Amino acid sequence: MHVAAVLKRKGTDIVTVRPDEPIAAVARTLAERRIGAALVVDGGAPAGILSERDIVRGVAKHGSAVLQQPASALMTRDLVTCQPTDTVAQVMAVMSERRIRHLPVMDGERLAGVISIGDVVKARLDDAELEVESLRGYVAGIG
């Protein structure tokens, strides 16, 4: 299965925030949308990503005052991305190796979506279930 199929199934809704948006506002957005990260977009282009973990680490290091700082203060700037043509297995390997839970999907220069580790695990489980059903059908057809 490819990333494009995962996006087709889950949708291409992308939650974005501005680099100057206060971290407290980003935290509210994450909580309201029940998501773990938001892309930080500057002028239409991805500038970074800000996750719940980034916010928690920021509060632990700087105290509650960090909540008034801009998203750019805590965001991860070096984005690791994937492409719609990447396989779920490739993306899972990158996420595991780099300890990343969210990957922006870039289709050339265009932001096509974001996939999470949960999306990837669900896709792998769906593939495994389909394989099991196919094998059951094959075995039942022979016997």
Solvent accessible surface area in square Angstrom, and as a share of the most:
residue,aa,sasa,rsa
1,M,71,0.32
2,H,88,0.39
3,V,0,0.00
4,A,49,0.38
5,A,41,0.32
6,V,6,0.03
7,L,11,0.05
8,K,179,0.76
9,R,117,0.43
10,K,93,0.39
11,G,29,0.28
12,T,81,0.47
13,D,101,0.52
14,I,44,0.23
15,V,22,0.13
16,T,66,0.38
17,V,8,0.04
18,R,133,0.49
19,P,28,0.18
20,D,95,0.49
21,E,25,0.11
22,P,56,0.35
23,I,0,0.00
24,A,21,0.16
25,A,19,0.15
26,V,0,0.00
27,A,34,0.27
28,R,139,0.51
29,T,33,0.19
30,L,4,0.02
31,A,73,0.57
32,E,133,0.60
33,R,117,0.43
34,R,216,0.79
35,I,57,0.29
36,G,17,0.16
37,A,12,0.09
38,A,1,0.01
39,L,2,0.01
40,V,0,0.00
41,V,26,0.15
42,D,85,0.44
43,G,87,0.83
44,G,66,0.64
45,A,56,0.43
46,P,34,0.21
47,A,33,0.25
48,G,0,0.00
49,I,20,0.10
50,L,0,0.00
51,S,22,0.14
52,E,89,0.40
53,R,98,0.36
54,D,25,0.13
55,I,15,0.08
56,V,102,0.58
57,R,149,0.55
58,G,2,0.02
59,V,57,0.33
60,A,89,0.69
61,K,160,0.68
62,H,97,0.43
63,G,32,0.30
64,S,81,0.52
65,A,72,0.56
66,V,0,0.00
67,L,50,0.25
68,Q,136,0.61
69,Q,71,0.32
70,P,55,0.34
71,A,0,0.00
72,S,27,0.17
73,A,52,0.41
74,L,34,0.17
75,M,16,0.07
76,T,61,0.36
77,R,147,0.54
78,D,122,0.63
79,L,47,0.23
80,V,28,0.16
81,T,60,0.35
82,C,7,0.04
83,Q,102,0.45
84,P,24,0.15
85,T,101,0.59
86,D,36,0.19
87,T,43,0.25
88,V,3,0.02
89,A,51,0.40
90,Q,100,0.44
91,V,2,0.01
92,M,49,0.22
93,A,44,0.34
94,V,52,0.30
95,M,4,0.02
96,S,74,0.48
97,E,138,0.62
98,R,142,0.52
99,R,196,0.72
100,I,39,0.20
101,R,117,0.43
102,H,36,0.16
103,L,1,0.01
104,P,1,0.01
105,V,0,0.00
106,M,31,0.14
107,D,67,0.35
108,G,64,0.61
109,E,169,0.76
110,R,146,0.53
111,L,34,0.17
112,A,8,0.06
113,G,0,0.00
114,V,27,0.15
115,I,1,0.00
116,S,26,0.17
117,I,47,0.24
118,G,44,0.42
119,D,30,0.16
120,V,1,0.00
121,V,63,0.36
122,K,109,0.46
123,A,1,0.01
124,R,100,0.37
125,L,116,0.58
126,D,46,0.24
127,D,48,0.25
128,A,49,0.38
129,E,116,0.52
130,L,121,0.60
131,E,108,0.49
132,V,68,0.39
133,E,89,0.40
134,S,67,0.43
135,L,98,0.49
136,R,148,0.54
137,G,47,0.45
138,Y,142,0.54
139,V,100,0.57
140,A,80,0.62
141,G,68,0.66
142,I,121,0.61
143,G,100,0.96
